[in-house]
Amino acid sequence: MSENREFVEENRRSWDRWADLNFECDFYDVAGFKAGRVALDDIERAGVGDVTGKRLLHLQCHFGMDTLSWARLGATVTGVDFSERAIERARELAGEVGIDAEFVCCDVADAREHLSGEFDIVFVSYGAISWLPDLGSWAQTIATVLAPGGHLFVADHHPALWVYDDTDPPETPVADASLRYKYPYFGTEPIRDEMTGNYADPESTVETVTFSWQHTFEDIVGSLLGAGLRITALKEYDRIAWAWFPWMEQDEAGSWRMPPSVGDVPLLFSVSATKD
């Protein structure tokens, strides 16, 4: 972790900037959430299951909208994120909608010392894993906070998706759609990205520098097994929650898929595990 600390700190500064940007943009539809919307899709809800009366921990919760959605479904919730501004926004949002929730600002690797008790469910969702340089400490944190018999659910972008160049201009037509290999699947060096705007608001003038890490399926599953967890389910999906490439096609349910001209590639995965 020490050799990656400067990269993590740069990411923290970027996510502090993005907390306000994302909260205000249409992508997250915070207004809809305030009006009663549950900001969880069918993959997340089916993978986690019934949360009524259960204690749920959401790692890398950003500004807490998904965390609070689980509270609306009956869970007692805690959210953890390393961005101080995101946690401030999460607490503000909880207060506005009248939901009792705990939000903690800390790194995932240090979360155990900032949390009390154990959790029935640990939830990790889209866009989380790639920001972590070390999945070993991530998995160990999950294992230490999960109660015996507890359930972990992870849903995130498929590791195979990260190898492709996603820098096509927004106006790229479907007829010109193609997958171009760019990043090594087994790469271990941080991937540096300078951007104006972000995934939620490409038109924003906010400038940031971020660093992300490629993690193979072996890294993800192996880290959980190495922490003593038992894998109970592994699934792959040909759809994703937003347009990773500008030429992707949206289906009737609102998910994004590859056009027929490109063909099938895995876009999402989910892993369920338990602590015996």
Number of C-alpha atoms within 10 A of each C-alpha: 12 7 8 14 11 12 20 21 15 15 20 20 17 18 22 18 17 25 20 14 18 21 21 15 14 13 12 15 15 18 13 12 17 15 9 12 14 18 17 15 11 8 14 18 14 11 19 19 12 13 19 13 12 17 21 27 29 23 25 26 27 27 29 27 25 20 31 30 19 26 23 18 14 16 22 23 25 24 26 26 25 24 27 19 21 27 25 16 20 27 20 14 20 20 12 10 13 11 16 14 18 19 23 21 19 19 19 21 18 12 21 18 10 12 16 9 10 19 24 22 25 26 24 20 19 18 11 16 23 20 20 22 23 17 21 18 18 22 22 21 19 27 24 17 21 24 19 14 13 21 26 28 23 22 23 19 24 22 22 18 18 20 18 16 14 15 10 14 10 10 8 12 12 16 10 10 17 17 14 11 13 11 15 13 17 12 13 13 13 17 14 12 10 11 14 14 16 17 15 17 18 12 10 13 12 15 13 18 14 20 22 19 18 24 23 17 14 10 16 18 19 17 19 25 17 13 18 17 24 17 17 12 12 13 11 16 16 16 23 22 15 17 16 17 21 17 22 21 17 17 10 6 6 12 16 21 25 24 16 10 11 14 11 13 16 17 22 21 21 21 20 21 22 23 19 11
